[in-house]
Amino acid sequence: MENKKTPITLDDKEYFYEDMTKEQQLMVNHIEDLNRKVSSAQFNLDQLNVGRQAFVKMLKDSLTAQA
């Protein structure tokens, strides 16, 4: 059975996770976790912005109907 190495690309240069020191592997793990958190935060921000826009439209429509 062949052991495949995990490639990590940084500044267009390829490194292998398994060849990194434990400290470097930890940094890679932090970066991956932060990327997931940033993506999740962006998703939540998109939802919040759409929700806010919906409430602004509802308020405008309500005020216009009253006039």
C-alpha positions as CSV (number, residue, x, y, z in Angstrom):
1,M,0.0,0.0,0.0
2,E,1.4,3.4,-1.0
3,N,1.5,6.2,1.5
4,K,0.4,9.4,-0.3
5,K,1.6,12.8,1.0
6,T,-0.6,15.7,1.4
7,P,0.4,18.7,-0.7
8,I,0.3,22.2,0.7
9,T,0.7,25.1,-1.7
10,L,2.0,28.4,-0.4
11,D,3.0,31.2,-2.7
12,D,2.9,28.9,-5.7
13,K,5.4,26.5,-4.1
14,E,4.3,23.0,-3.1
15,Y,5.3,21.5,0.3
16,F,4.2,18.2,1.9
17,Y,2.4,18.2,5.2
18,E,4.1,15.0,6.3
19,D,7.5,16.5,5.7
20,M,6.8,19.6,7.9
21,T,7.8,19.9,11.5
22,K,5.1,19.5,14.2
23,E,5.1,23.3,14.6
24,Q,4.6,23.9,10.9
25,Q,1.8,21.3,10.8
26,L,0.2,23.1,13.7
27,M,0.4,26.4,11.7
28,V,-1.2,24.7,8.7
29,N,-4.0,23.3,11.0
30,H,-4.6,26.8,12.4
31,I,-4.8,28.3,8.9
32,E,-7.3,25.7,7.8
33,D,-9.4,26.3,10.9
34,L,-9.3,30.0,10.4
35,N,-10.3,29.6,6.7
36,R,-13.3,27.6,7.8
37,K,-14.2,30.3,10.4
38,V,-13.8,33.1,7.9
39,S,-16.0,31.3,5.4
40,S,-18.7,30.7,8.1
41,A,-18.5,34.3,9.2
42,Q,-19.0,35.5,5.6
43,F,-22.0,33.1,5.2
44,N,-23.5,34.6,8.4
45,L,-22.8,38.1,7.3
46,D,-24.5,37.5,3.9
47,Q,-27.6,36.2,5.8
48,L,-27.6,39.2,8.1
49,N,-27.3,41.6,5.2
50,V,-30.2,40.0,3.3
51,G,-32.3,39.9,6.4
52,R,-31.6,43.6,7.1
53,Q,-32.4,44.5,3.5
54,A,-35.7,42.6,3.8
55,F,-36.7,44.6,6.9
56,V,-35.8,47.9,5.3
57,K,-37.9,47.0,2.3
58,M,-40.8,46.0,4.6
59,L,-40.6,49.3,6.5
60,K,-40.5,51.3,3.3
61,D,-43.4,49.4,1.8
62,S,-45.4,49.9,5.1
63,L,-44.6,53.7,5.2
64,T,-45.5,54.1,1.5
65,A,-48.8,52.3,2.0
66,Q,-49.7,54.7,4.9
67,A,-49.0,57.8,2.8
